[in-house]
């Protein structure tokens, strides 16, 4: 099973429009003097700490300014106006789909004098009533995830509950690994919208998500649980917006290898033997500048191997006597279909046994004393994820983003020739 996601965004900053795509943010505010009077015409400069991109706007007649459609990350802002001291503020952190208000009060004085403020802007959303929880990169990477699916962290948001299983996993032969079903505030499980870098990341037939990149390639994601804006379309329950990492002016990356193994696990209480589990997830990420302040690249790869065989699989089958037609020890009365009368002694004559059924029983192992036959059921799985992203800064108003994400999954199986109960009809036969 293979899925391919390609996203191309041209982000255009236009001061007459307030809003952004789901993977971007905005900064707005008002410029005033110490008495609260508006200062029109002030020069406002915004700098990205990660990429060095510089954006400039001029405050309008009401002293207001706006920087829409900003990539998430840390920023600093500088305000200059003749007869006023230069103002500089750092540590403004933007998260996905946020509108941060930064009001600035200038002090009268020499423009060569700088007033520096090193503090984060207020994170209170004043332009939208959407209820939202943002999961940052630190939690994405550091919190334990069984299966390393970042979408599981959506369960940290208030009102979000898993549907069908403890974590909302969907197990199906035609659904890729990582598919989730969430209920938000009691809503239907298929009314949640999923986006990746602002573009839809959904199976439109089943109205569920497609796989998301592995955690090391995710910058952050937000979970909207109430009062979503109109851009969420027909998804009335909520929205999960995932943002991938991008390259910056600094080279950054990591390598990882996660292991789960039978030798490290305790046995299942109801199993007669340990499960034969070998699970490995390994990969790397790497990002950096191709051209400083202009062109940035990021890429990553993850390989998944799962080799497992349950030690507790069992089915009830016929005993040796019953295979010969002797059901005398069975409390169920066997009737002759020709006469409608019970067979004498609850025994079926040998000449009445079906040759096809007798042939089928040759591949059904004899049961233990409790009537169950036990066997090992192998369920191997292979998976790969590739992700690549380019960010190009055309100028202070235009940014071009290209991202490709490919997810591959195969579920090979081997049906044993001597045990019909261990046969499989799902996956890809080898």
C-alpha positions in Angstrom: 0.0 0.0 0.0 1.5 3.4 -1.0 0.3 6.9 -0.5 1.9 10.1 -1.9 1.2 13.6 -0.8 2.6 16.7 -2.6 2.0 20.2 -1.4 2.9 23.5 -3.2 2.1 26.7 -1.5 2.8 30.3 -2.6 2.3 32.4 0.5 1.5 36.0 -0.3 1.5 38.7 2.4 -1.1 41.4 1.7 -1.8 43.9 4.4 -5.4 44.4 3.3 -6.3 40.8 4.2 -6.3 39.2 7.6 -6.0 35.4 7.7 -3.7 32.6 6.9 -3.6 29.0 5.8 -3.7 26.3 8.5 0.1 25.9 8.7 0.9 29.6 9.1 0.3 32.3 11.6 -0.1 36.1 11.9 1.2 39.1 13.9 -0.8 42.3 14.3 -1.0 45.2 16.6 -1.1 49.0 17.1 1.7 51.5 17.4 1.1 54.3 20.0 3.0 56.8 22.1 3.2 56.8 25.9 -0.1 58.7 26.1 -1.9 56.1 23.9 -2.1 58.2 20.8 -1.7 56.4 17.5 1.5 56.8 15.5 0.8 56.5 11.8 3.6 55.9 9.3 5.9 54.0 11.7 8.2 51.5 10.1 7.7 48.0 11.4 10.3 45.3 10.5 9.8 41.6 11.3 12.7 39.1 11.3 12.6 35.3 11.3 15.1 33.8 13.7 15.3 30.6 11.8 15.6 31.7 8.1 16.6 35.4 8.4 13.7 36.5 6.2 12.9 40.2 6.7 9.4 41.6 6.2 8.6 45.3 6.4 5.3 47.2 6.6 4.2 50.7 7.5 1.6 51.4 10.2 -1.6 52.8 8.7 -3.4 56.0 9.7 -4.7 54.4 12.9 -1.2 53.2 13.8 -2.1 49.5 13.1 0.0 47.0 11.3 -0.3 43.4 10.1 2.0 40.5 9.1 -0.2 37.7 7.7 0.7 34.2 6.4 3.9 33.8 8.5 5.6 30.4 8.8 5.6 29.2 12.3 8.7 29.8 14.5 10.4 32.5 16.5 10.5 36.1 15.4 11.7 39.5 16.5 10.1 42.9 15.7 11.7 46.4 15.3 9.7 49.6 15.1 11.3 52.9 14.1 9.8 56.4 13.8 11.5 59.9 13.8 11.5 61.6 17.2 10.9 58.3 19.0 13.3 55.7 20.4 13.9 52.6 18.4 11.9 49.7 19.7 13.0 46.1 19.5 11.2 43.0 20.8 12.5 39.4 20.6 11.1 36.0 21.6 7.8 36.2 19.7 6.9 32.5 19.2 4.2 31.7 16.5 2.4 28.4 16.5 0.2 26.9 13.8 -3.0 28.9 12.9 -2.4 31.6 15.5 -3.0 35.4 15.4 -0.7 37.1 17.9 -1.4 40.6 19.0 1.7 42.7 19.7 0.9 46.3 20.7 3.9 48.6 20.9 4.2 51.9 22.9 7.1 54.1 21.6 9.0 56.5 23.9 9.9 60.0 22.9 13.7 60.3 22.4 16.7 59.9 20.1 16.1 57.4 17.3 19.6 56.0 17.9 18.5 54.9 21.4 17.0 51.4 21.4 14.4 50.0 23.8 14.8 46.2 23.9 12.1 43.9 25.2 13.0 40.2 25.5 9.7 38.5 26.3 7.1 36.4 24.5 4.0 38.1 23.2 0.7 37.4 24.8 -0.7 34.1 23.4 -4.4 35.2 24.0 -6.3 34.9 20.8 -8.5 38.0 20.3 -9.5 37.7 16.7 -11.1 34.3 16.7 -13.3 32.2 19.1 -11.8 28.9 18.1 -10.9 26.5 20.9 -7.5 25.0 20.1 -4.7 23.0 21.7 -1.2 23.2 20.1 1.3 20.3 20.5 4.8 21.7 20.0 7.8 19.9 18.7 9.2 19.1 22.2 6.1 17.1 23.1 5.9 15.5 19.7 9.4 14.1 20.1 9.7 13.5 23.8 6.4 12.0 24.9 6.2 8.2 24.5 4.2 7.1 21.5 3.4 3.4 20.9 4.0 3.1 17.2 5.4 6.7 16.9 2.3 8.1 15.4 2.2 11.8 16.2 -1.6 12.0 15.6 -2.0 10.1 19.0 -1.0 13.3 20.7 -4.4 14.8 19.6 -5.8 12.9 22.6 -4.1 15.4 24.8 -6.6 18.1 23.8 -9.7 18.6 26.0 -12.8 16.9 24.6 -11.0 14.5 22.2 -11.5 10.8 22.8 -10.5 7.7 20.8 -13.1 5.9 18.9 -13.2 2.1 18.6 -9.9 1.4 20.6 -7.8 2.9 23.3 -6.0 5.2 20.9 -8.5 5.3 17.9 -6.5 2.9 15.7 -8.3 1.5 12.6 -7.2 -2.1 11.7 -8.2 -3.0 8.2 -6.6 -4.6 5.2 -7.3 -1.6 3.0 -6.5 1.1 5.4 -2.9 2.3 5.9 -1.1 2.2 9.3 -1.7 5.4 11.2 -5.3 5.9 10.3 -7.2 7.3 13.3 -10.8 7.9 14.4 -11.4 10.5 17.0 -14.6 11.8 18.6 -14.5 15.5 19.6 -17.0 16.7 22.2 -19.2 13.7 21.5 -19.4 14.2 17.8 -19.3 11.6 15.0 -15.9 10.0 14.6 -15.8 10.8 10.8 -16.4 14.5 11.1 -12.8 15.5 12.0 -10.7 17.3 9.3 -7.0 16.5 9.0 -4.5 18.7 7.1 -0.8 18.5 6.4 1.0 21.8 5.8 -2.3 23.5 5.2 -3.5 21.0 2.6 -6.1 18.2 3.1 -4.7 14.9 4.3 -7.8 12.8 4.2 -9.2 9.6 2.7 -12.3 11.2 1.0 -14.1 7.9 0.7 -14.0 7.0 4.4 -13.6 10.6 5.7 -10.6 9.7 7.9 -6.9 10.8 7.9 -4.1 9.6 5.7 -0.8 8.8 7.4 1.2 11.6 8.8 5.0 11.9 8.8 7.0 10.3 11.6 7.5 12.5 14.7 11.1 13.7 14.0 9.8 15.3 10.8 6.9 17.1 12.5 7.3 20.7 13.8 4.0 20.9 15.6 0.3 20.4 15.2 -2.8 22.0 16.5 -6.2 20.4 17.4 -9.3 22.6 17.0 -12.2 21.4 19.0 -14.8 24.1 18.8 -15.9 27.2 16.8 -13.8 26.4 13.8 -13.6 28.9 11.0 -15.3 28.5 7.6 -12.1 27.0 6.0 -12.8 23.7 7.7 -15.7 23.0 5.3 -17.9 20.1 6.2 -15.9 19.0 9.3 -18.1 20.1 12.1 -16.5 18.2 14.9 -12.9 19.5 14.9 -9.7 19.7 13.0 -6.1 18.4 13.3 -3.5 20.6 11.6 0.0 19.1 11.2 3.0 21.2 10.2 6.3 19.6 9.0 9.8 20.8 9.7 11.6 23.1 7.3 15.2 24.0 6.7 16.8 27.0 8.4 20.0 28.9 8.3 21.5 26.4 10.7 22.2 22.8 9.7 20.1 20.5 11.9 19.1 16.8 11.9 19.0 13.6 13.9 19.2 9.9 13.7 17.1 7.4 15.6 16.5 3.7 16.2 13.6 2.4 18.3 13.4 -1.2 19.3 10.8 -3.5 20.8 11.7 -7.1 21.2 10.3 -10.3 22.8 13.4 -10.5 25.0 12.5 -7.2 26.6 8.7 -7.9 27.1 6.8 -9.8 29.7 4.5 -12.6 28.7 0.8 -12.2 28.2 -1.1 -13.5 31.2 -3.3 -15.7 29.0 -0.5 -16.9 26.7 1.3 -20.2 27.1 4.4 -18.6 25.5 5.9 -15.2 24.8 4.8 -13.3 21.7 7.5 -13.5 19.0 7.8 -9.7 18.6 10.6 -7.9 16.8 9.8 -4.3 16.0 12.4 -1.8 14.7 11.9 1.8 13.5 15.0 3.6 12.3 15.7 6.7 10.3 17.1 10.2 10.1 16.3 13.8 9.3 18.5 16.6 7.9 17.8 20.2 7.1 19.7 23.4 6.4 20.3 26.2 4.0 21.0 25.8 0.3 21.3 29.5 -0.1 21.4 31.5 3.2 18.3 33.6 3.8 16.8 32.4 0.5 16.5 28.7 -0.1 16.2 26.0 2.6 15.9 22.2 2.4 14.7 19.5 4.8 14.4 15.8 4.3 13.8 12.6 6.3 13.4 8.8 6.1 12.0 6.2 8.3 12.1 2.4 7.9 9.7 0.1 9.9 10.1 -3.6 10.4 7.6 -5.7 12.4 7.9 -9.4 12.9 5.4 -10.8 15.3 3.6 -14.0 16.1 1.0 -14.4 18.8 1.5 -17.1 21.3 -2.2 -17.2 22.4 -4.0 -18.0 19.2 -6.4 -20.9 19.5 -9.5 -22.4 17.8 -11.9 -25.2 18.8 -11.9 -28.2 16.4 -13.1 -31.8 16.3 -11.6 -34.4 18.6 -10.1 -37.6 17.2 -13.3 -39.6 17.9 -15.5 -36.9 16.4 -13.5 -37.0 13.2 -14.6 -40.7 13.0 -18.2 -39.8 13.4 -18.3 -40.7 17.2 -20.1 -37.8 19.0 -21.2 -40.0 22.0 -19.3 -37.7 24.4 -20.9 -34.6 22.9 -24.1 -33.3 24.6 -25.4 -32.1 21.3 -27.7 -34.6 19.7 -26.9 -35.4 16.0 -29.9 -36.0 13.7 -30.0 -38.0 10.5 -30.9 -35.4 7.8 -32.6 -38.2 5.8 -35.0 -39.5 8.5 -35.0 -36.6 10.9 -34.2 -39.1 13.8 -31.2 -39.1 16.1 -28.3 -41.3 15.1 -28.0 -44.3 17.4 -25.6 -43.6 20.2 -24.9 -40.2 18.6 -22.6 -41.9 16.1 -22.5 -41.2 12.4 -21.8 -44.3 10.3 -18.5 -44.2 8.4 -20.2 -44.4 5.0 -22.2 -41.3 5.7 -19.2 -39.1 6.3 -18.3 -36.5 3.6 -15.1 -37.3 1.7 -14.5 -33.5 1.2 -14.9 -32.9 5.0 -12.5 -35.7 5.8 -10.0 -34.3 3.4 -10.4 -30.8 5.0 -9.7 -32.3 8.5 -6.3 -33.4 7.4 -5.1 -29.8 7.5 -6.8 -29.2 10.9 -4.5 -30.2 13.7 -6.0 -32.4 16.5 -7.0 -30.4 19.6 -5.6 -30.5 23.1 -7.6 -32.1 26.0 -9.7 -28.9 26.3 -10.8 -29.2 22.7 -8.7 -26.3 21.3 -5.8 -26.5 18.9 -3.1 -23.8 19.3 -0.8 -22.3 16.7 1.5 -19.4 16.0 0.0 -16.7 13.7 2.7 -14.7 11.9 1.9 -11.1 11.0 4.9 -9.4 9.5 4.8 -5.8 8.2 7.2 -3.5 6.4 6.9 0.3 6.0 8.8 3.2 4.7 8.3 7.0 4.9 10.1 9.6 2.8 9.7 13.3 3.2 11.3 16.3 1.4 10.6 20.0 1.7 12.0 23.1 0.0 11.3 26.7 1.1 12.2 29.6 -1.1 12.0 33.2 0.0 11.2 35.3 -3.1 11.0 38.6 -1.3 9.5 40.1 1.9 6.0 39.4 0.6 6.2 36.1 -1.3 7.4 32.7 -0.1 7.3 29.4 -2.1 7.0 26.0 -0.4 7.3 22.6 -2.0 6.8 19.4 0.0 6.5 15.8 -1.0 5.6 12.9 1.4 5.4 9.3 0.5 4.2 6.4 2.7 4.7 2.8 1.7 3.3 -0.2 3.5 3.3 -4.0 2.8 1.9 -6.8 4.8 3.4 -10.1 3.5 2.1 -13.4 4.9 2.8 -17.1 4.6 -0.2 -19.5 4.9 1.1 -22.8 6.2 0.2 -25.9 4.1 -0.7 -28.1 7.1 -2.9 -25.7 9.2 -6.1 -24.2 7.7 -6.7 -22.2 10.9 -3.5 -20.2 10.4 -4.3 -19.2 6.9 -4.7 -15.5 6.0 -6.7 -13.8 3.4 -5.4 -10.2 4.0 -2.2 -8.7 3.0 0.2 -9.6 0.1 1.0 -13.3 -0.4 4.7 -14.2 -0.7 
